[in-house]
Amino acid sequence: MSLLSKICNCECSLTNAFLWTALAVGIIKVTRSALSFFTIILESYILPGVNFAKYGANKGNWAVITGASDGIGKEYAFQLAKKGFNIVLVSRTQSKLEIVAKEIETKFKKETKIIAFDASTDAPENYELLSKSLQGLPVTILINNVGQSHSIPVSFLDTTDEEMSQIITLNNIVTLKVTKVVAPIIESTIGDKKKVHGLILTMGSFAGLVPTPYLGVYSGSKAFLQNWSASLAGELKSKNIDVELVISYLVASAMSKIKRSSFTIPNPKQFVSATLKNVGRRVGAQERFATITPYPSHALMHWGIESFIGVYSKIVNKINLDMHKSIRIRALKRAARLEAEKKQL
Ligand SMILES: NC(=O)c1ccc[n+]([C@@H]2O[C@H](COP(=O)([O-])OP(=O)(O)OC[C@H]3O[C@@H](n4cnc5c(N)ncnc54)[C@H](OP(=O)(O)O)[C@@H]3O)[C@@H](O)[C@H]2O)c1
């Protein structure tokens, strides 16, 4: 065989190997995406909900919920009471907590406890009060729900030091310190009851999933929770405590300032119902350990971004930047209009 034909043969087999490898990689990628898509459909619409007997429902056990006086937290309180837990309601406004407690006691015939403090102060007394109030209670569930975002989208350099500190304190420091108080209580409650698990859910956000210009501090604080929560999940797994970060796109609430729900924006009741139905599963967060994106349309969005664009891609960053710049302009216009109306009165 001539040297030329030997080179030709060698090039052909290299090209063939390259094409076969590319095809195999493509098939693996498409199969993975298709499988995770079908898992989302299965978990969202077909599988039955998780049975909360696993967490000691209807056995006199308690769930502790932060930010429980409004929005998503209030709904966690109602739905966990309905599932058979007594509820510790932690939040800032005593009067709002009293109304929630009364509704739980009359509607679901469950016991409640109220703990009111301004968590943004990060005062040691807050955690002492929490610890004292929980003494002797068989707690099996903690919902780390309290959180704060920017009042309106704002560039990082224009974010006030006060807003920056409040977001980091409430979303991160408070979440960590509350967990330090409550997790050991859960551990001792489940103790040697081998069949009962503990549960710690922490509210994440799409802003933590994808970098979000003009909500930079909030975005960073929620991304922090992703790694912290998944690390904790690893540490507490052998102790039968399930730890999960809950990722959500917009939900109609005081924080989002959205009143009407839609296909992509559930109300708190729909959101919490989807979350509790699938605790322990991943729904839209197929690629992440100890993480759930529970609401069906949010799950599809998470899957789409992750599979086709990439959470850290330039394009997602740009879309987010443009969207939040435009929300800021509209929010400023609205504030100016309200100010003008106030002056006319
Ligand atoms: N809504 C969304 O679109 C969305 C999307 C993704 C993730 N999330 C996350 O979901 C969680 C709940 O959000 P949400 O929309 O339900 O909020 P929300 O309706 O504004 O409710 C916030 C709750 O936190 C309490 N709270 C706020 N500041 C506090 C403070 N300094 N000390 C103690 N309690 C305080 C509030 O108490 P008061 O009643 O006293 O105000 C209220 O109970 C947050 O972690 C948020 O980041 C929300």
The ligand as an ORCA input file, in Angstrom:
! r2SCAN-3c Opt
* xyz 0 1
  N     -43.161     35.598     45.971
  C     -42.298     35.218     45.065
  O     -42.429     35.529     43.869
  C     -41.114     34.365     45.456
  C     -40.366     33.754     44.441
  C     -39.282     32.961     44.795
  C     -38.954     32.789     46.119
  N     -39.682     33.402     47.078
  C     -39.270     33.235     48.468
  O     -40.350     32.745     49.251
  C     -40.268     33.230     50.576
  C     -41.587     33.841     51.001
  O     -41.925     34.874     50.103
  P     -43.398     35.528     50.049
  O     -43.587     35.964     48.657
  O     -44.379     34.624     50.668
  O     -43.182     36.809     50.959
  P     -44.263     37.716     51.729
  O     -45.635     37.442     51.234
  O     -43.741     39.100     51.645
  O     -44.167     37.184     53.232
  C     -42.976     37.329     53.938
  C     -43.120     36.775     55.337
  O     -41.879     36.986     56.019
  C     -42.108     37.784     57.178
  N     -41.034     38.751     57.388
  C     -40.591     39.678     56.523
  N     -39.636     40.415     57.100
  C     -39.473     39.923     58.362
  C     -38.641     40.275     59.435
  N     -37.790     41.280     59.347
  N     -38.729     39.553     60.572
  C     -39.606     38.524     60.685
  N     -40.440     38.170     59.696
  C     -40.365     38.856     58.543
  C     -43.380     38.535     56.880
  O     -43.918     38.969     58.132
  P     -44.933     40.216     58.256
  O     -46.275     39.629     58.095
  O     -44.715     40.770     59.575
  O     -44.596     41.159     57.136
  C     -44.183     37.478     56.153
  O     -44.748     36.566     57.040
  C     -39.068     34.186     50.592
  O     -37.939     33.530     51.085
  C     -38.870     34.528     49.141
  O     -37.550     34.896     48.855
  C     -40.760     34.174     46.785
*
